[in-house]
C-alpha cells in the first residue's frame, strides 16, 4: 500500500492577500500619520485627532473580534465573557499608567489618588511591579492567559459545551465586574483608573504619542491576523475545525480535544488582553464597565456580522458595527440597543455567513 500523503499546506496569503496586507500597512504606517500630522487641519484630507482615536479604538475591537473568530468560528466555542480578558489587559496597563502619574496627582502623593482618598498607606501586593513597563508587558499577556487557562481547563475537562459554556463565561465576567466594583480590591472601584499623563515618561496627550499608539495598534492587528492565518492553515488549525464539526469523531480518531481547545482558548484570551492594553491609553480610562456582559456580546456580534471562520470578516464586522455605534449613540442614542439587537437577529436569519459570505455570493452570481 502506498502511504497516504498529507495535503500540501496552504500559503499564508495569496498574491492578492499580500498586496492587500501591504496596502493596509502603508495606510497604517504612512498615510494616516501624514494626513493627521502634516496635512493642515482645514484641509479636506486632514485626519482629525478624534478620527485617529476612533480608528485606534475600533482596531482594538477588531483584535477582539479576530480572537473570537478563532474560538467560535473555527473551534465552535461561543464565549460571552471575552470582555473580561480585554479588561484584564486594560487594567494591567492602567496600573502602570497610574504609577506614571507620580506626584502630579490631586493629592501630590506617590500613591494613586483613589488610594489616598480611601486612606491607604501602602500599595497592595498586586501593585508591586506596576511601575515596571517590562513587568506590565508580561502581565498584559500572562494575566488573561492564566485566568483563561484555569477556567478553560476545568470547563473543557468537564466537557461543558454549547449554550451552557456560553452562560458560564457570561457569569464569569459578570462576577469579575462585581468584584472590581469593590473599593477594597485596589482597582479603583466603579471609577476605575483615569487621568493618565505619561507612558515611558513621554506625555500621552500629544499628537505624536496619539499617532504612535495608533500605528502600534494597527501593526498589532495585522500581526495577529498573520498569526491567526498561520494557526488555521496548520495541522493544529485543521484539528480545531474538526473539533468544531465533529468532536466525537476527533476523539475516536485518537486526538484529545482538551489540549487543542484549551490552547486556542488561551491564545484568544491573550489577544484580547493585548487589545485592552492598547485601548486604555487611547481612551484614557478603564473601569469595571468594560467587563459588562453587553460588551462581551458585542464581540460575538462583530464576528457574526462580518462572517465567522473567515478571519477578515470579524475585522470588517468590528469596523461596521462600531462605526455605526459611534454615529447612532450621538444621533439617536435611545435607539442604539434596538439597532444592535435587530442587527444580530437579521444577520442570523438572513446573513448566516455575514458580510463576507454575502460578498462571496454576489461575486459568484456575477460570474
C-alpha positions in Angstrom: 0.0 0.0 0.0 1.2 3.5 -0.8 1.5 5.8 2.2 -1.2 8.4 2.4 0.2 11.8 1.7 -0.9 14.8 3.7 -2.4 17.8 1.9 0.1 20.5 0.9 -0.1 23.3 3.5 -1.9 26.3 2.1 0.2 29.5 1.7 -0.1 32.1 4.4 -1.5 34.6 1.9 -2.0 34.6 -1.8 -0.7 37.2 -4.1 -3.8 39.4 -3.7 -3.7 38.8 0.0 -0.2 40.0 0.4 -1.0 43.0 -1.8 -3.9 43.9 0.4 -1.8 43.3 3.5 0.9 45.7 2.1 -1.7 48.4 1.4 -3.0 48.1 4.9 0.5 48.5 6.3 1.1 51.6 4.2 -2.2 53.1 5.3 -1.4 52.5 9.0 2.2 53.4 9.0 2.4 56.2 6.4 -0.9 57.5 5.0 -2.7 58.0 8.4 0.3 59.8 10.1 0.7 62.1 7.1 -3.0 63.0 7.0 -3.0 63.7 10.7 0.3 65.3 11.5 1.3 67.0 8.2 -1.9 67.9 6.4 -3.4 71.2 7.7 -6.5 71.0 9.9 -8.6 73.0 7.4 -7.9 70.6 4.5 -10.5 68.1 3.3 -7.9 65.4 3.6 -6.9 66.1 7.2 -7.4 63.2 9.6 -8.6 64.7 12.9 -7.4 63.7 16.3 -10.9 62.4 17.0 -10.7 60.3 13.9 -7.3 58.9 15.0 -8.7 58.0 18.4 -11.9 56.4 17.0 -10.0 54.3 14.4 -7.5 53.3 17.1 -10.3 52.1 19.4 -12.0 50.2 16.5 -8.8 48.4 15.7 -8.6 47.3 19.3 -12.1 45.9 18.9 -11.1 44.2 15.7 -8.4 42.3 17.6 -11.0 41.0 20.0 -13.3 40.1 17.0 -10.4 38.2 15.4 -9.8 36.4 18.7 -13.5 35.5 18.9 -13.3 34.1 15.4 -10.5 31.7 16.4 -12.6 30.1 19.1 -16.2 30.5 17.8 -15.7 30.4 14.0 -13.0 27.8 13.8 -13.5 25.8 17.0 -17.2 26.1 17.7 -16.9 27.6 21.2 -19.1 30.7 21.7 -17.7 32.8 24.5 -19.8 35.5 26.1 -17.1 36.5 28.5 -14.2 37.7 26.4 -14.8 41.3 27.7 -13.1 40.0 30.9 -9.8 39.3 29.2 -10.0 42.6 27.4 -10.5 44.4 30.7 -7.7 42.4 32.5 -5.2 43.6 29.9 -6.6 47.1 30.2 -6.3 47.1 34.0 -2.7 45.8 33.8 -1.8 48.8 31.5 -3.9 51.1 33.6 -2.0 50.2 36.8 1.3 51.2 35.1 -0.2 54.4 33.8 -1.4 55.3 37.2 2.1 54.8 38.6 3.5 57.0 35.9 1.4 59.9 37.3 3.8 60.1 40.2 3.4 63.2 42.3 1.3 65.0 39.7 -2.0 63.7 41.1 -4.5 65.8 43.0 -3.1 64.7 46.4 0.6 65.1 45.4 1.3 61.6 46.7 3.2 58.7 45.2 0.1 56.6 45.7 -2.7 56.8 43.2 -5.4 59.4 44.1 -8.1 56.8 44.8 -5.8 55.1 47.4 -5.1 58.4 49.1 -8.9 59.1 49.2 -9.5 55.7 50.8 -6.7 56.4 53.3 -4.5 53.6 52.1 -0.9 53.9 53.4 0.9 51.4 51.1 0.4 49.8 47.7 -1.4 46.4 47.7 0.7 43.4 46.9 -0.6 43.1 43.3 0.7 46.6 42.5 4.3 45.6 43.4 5.7 45.6 39.8 3.2 48.1 38.4 6.0 50.7 38.0 7.9 48.5 35.6 7.0 48.7 31.9 8.6 45.3 31.2 6.6 43.6 34.0 3.5 45.3 32.7 4.0 43.9 29.2 4.4 40.4 30.8 1.2 40.9 32.9 -0.8 42.1 29.9 -0.2 38.7 28.3 0.1 36.4 31.3 -2.8 37.6 33.5 -5.6 37.0 31.0 -3.8 33.9 29.8 -3.6 32.4 33.3 -7.3 33.2 34.0 -8.3 31.6 30.7 -6.1 28.6 31.2 -7.5 27.8 34.7 -11.1 28.4 33.7 -10.8 26.6 30.4 -9.1 23.6 31.9 -12.0 22.9 34.3 -14.7 23.8 31.8 -13.3 21.7 28.9 -12.3 18.8 31.1 -15.9 18.7 32.3 -17.0 18.7 28.7 -19.2 21.7 29.1 -20.4 22.8 25.6 -22.8 24.9 23.7 -25.1 27.3 25.4 -24.0 26.0 28.8 -20.5 27.1 28.2 -21.7 30.5 26.9 -23.7 31.1 30.0 -20.8 30.1 32.3 -18.5 32.5 30.5 -21.0 35.3 30.9 -21.4 34.5 34.6 -17.6 34.6 35.0 -17.3 38.1 33.5 -20.3 39.4 35.5 -18.8 38.1 38.7 -15.5 39.7 37.9 -17.2 43.0 37.2 -18.9 42.9 40.6 -15.5 42.1 42.2 -13.8 45.0 40.5 -16.5 47.4 41.6 -15.4 46.9 45.2 -13.0 49.5 46.5 -11.1 47.1 48.7 -9.8 45.2 45.7 -7.4 48.0 44.9 -8.7 48.6 41.3 -10.3 52.0 41.8 -13.9 50.8 42.4 -16.6 51.9 40.0 -14.4 54.9 38.8 -11.5 52.7 37.8 -8.3 54.4 36.5 -8.1 57.7 34.6 -6.2 61.0 34.4 -3.3 59.3 32.7 -0.4 61.6 31.9 2.6 59.7 30.6 3.8 56.4 29.2 7.5 55.6 29.4 7.8 59.1 30.8 6.5 60.5 27.5 3.3 62.7 27.6 0.3 60.9 26.3 -1.8 63.9 25.3 0.3 64.8 22.3 -0.5 64.3 18.6 2.8 62.3 18.2 2.0 59.9 21.0 -1.6 59.5 19.9 -0.3 58.6 16.4 2.3 56.3 17.8 -0.4 54.3 19.7 -2.5 54.3 16.5 0.4 52.8 14.5 1.2 50.2 17.2 -2.4 49.1 17.3 -2.6 48.8 13.5 0.6 46.8 13.4 -0.6 44.5 16.2 -3.9 43.9 14.4 -2.0 43.0 11.2 0.4 40.8 13.1 -2.4 38.9 14.9 -4.1 38.4 11.6 -1.0 36.7 10.2 -0.7 34.6 13.4 -4.3 33.5 13.1 -3.8 32.6 9.4 -0.8 30.6 10.3 -2.6 28.7 13.1 -5.6 28.0 10.9 -3.6 26.8 8.0 -1.5 24.4 10.1 -2.4 20.9 11.2 -3.4 22.4 14.6 -6.0 24.5 12.8 -7.4 21.6 10.9 -7.9 19.7 14.1 -9.7 22.7 15.6 -12.1 22.7 12.6 -12.6 19.0 13.0 -13.4 19.6 16.7 -16.0 22.2 15.6 -17.6 19.9 13.1 -17.5 16.5 14.8 -15.7 16.4 18.2 -16.8 12.8 18.9 -15.2 11.6 15.7 -12.0 13.5 16.6 -11.8 11.6 19.8 -12.4 8.3 18.1 -9.5 9.2 15.7 -7.1 9.3 18.7 -7.0 13.0 19.4 -7.7 14.6 22.8 -9.7 17.8 22.1 -8.9 19.1 25.5 -5.4 20.3 24.7 -6.5 21.9 21.3 -9.4 23.7 22.8 -7.5 24.9 25.8 -4.6 26.2 23.7 -6.7 28.2 21.2 -8.9 29.4 24.1 -5.8 30.7 26.0 -4.3 32.3 22.8 -7.6 34.0 22.1 -7.8 35.4 25.7 -4.2 36.8 25.5 -5.0 38.5 22.2 -7.9 40.3 23.9 -5.6 41.3 26.8 -3.2 42.9 24.3 -6.2 44.7 22.7 -7.3 46.0 26.1 -3.8 47.3 26.9 -3.7 49.2 23.6 -7.2 50.5 24.2 -6.7 52.1 27.6 -4.0 54.8 26.8 -6.0 55.8 23.7 -9.3 56.2 25.5 -7.9 57.5 28.8 -9.9 55.4 31.2 -10.5 51.8 32.3 -13.3 50.8 34.7 -15.4 47.7 35.5 -18.0 48.6 32.9 -15.6 47.1 30.3 -16.5 43.7 31.9 -20.2 44.1 31.4 -21.9 41.2 29.6 -23.1 43.6 26.9 -19.5 44.3 25.9 -18.8 40.6 25.5 -22.0 40.1 23.5 -20.9 42.9 21.2 -17.6 41.0 20.4 -19.7 38.0 19.3 -21.9 40.3 17.2 -18.8 41.7 15.4 -17.8 38.2 14.4 -21.3 37.2 13.3 -21.9 40.4 11.3 -18.5 40.1 9.5 -18.7 36.4 8.9 -17.4 33.6 11.1 -14.5 31.4 10.1 -13.1 33.9 7.7 -10.7 35.9 9.9 -11.1 39.1 7.7 -14.9 39.0 8.3 -14.8 39.7 12.1 -12.4 42.6 11.5 -14.8 44.1 9.0 -17.7 43.4 11.4 -15.9 45.4 14.2 -15.5 48.4 11.9 -19.1 48.2 10.6 -20.8 47.8 13.9 -18.5 50.1 15.9 -18.7 52.8 13.3 -22.5 52.6 13.3 -22.4 52.7 17.1 -20.3 55.8 17.1 -22.8 57.6 14.9 -26.0 56.2 16.4 -25.1 56.8 20.0 -24.7 60.5 19.1 -27.5 61.0 16.6 -30.1 58.5 18.1 -28.8 57.3 21.4 -32.1 55.8 22.6 -32.3 53.5 19.5 -28.8 52.1 19.6 -29.6 48.9 21.6 -32.6 48.3 19.5 -30.5 48.6 16.3 -27.9 46.2 17.8 -30.5 43.6 18.6 -32.2 43.9 15.3 -28.8 43.7 13.5 -27.9 40.4 15.3 -31.3 38.9 14.6 -31.2 40.0 11.0 -27.7 38.6 10.4 -28.7 35.3 12.0 -31.8 34.9 9.8 -30.7 36.4 6.5 -26.9 36.5 6.5 -25.7 33.4 8.4 -22.3 33.8 6.7 -22.1 37.5 7.4 -20.9 40.3 5.2 -18.1 38.3 3.7 -20.5 35.5 2.8 -22.8 38.0 1.1 -19.8 39.4 -0.9 -18.8 35.9 -2.0 -22.4 35.2 -3.1 -22.6 38.4 -5.1 -19.3 37.6 -6.8 -20.4 34.1 -7.6 -23.7 35.4 -9.0 -21.9 38.0 -11.1 -19.6 35.4 -12.8 
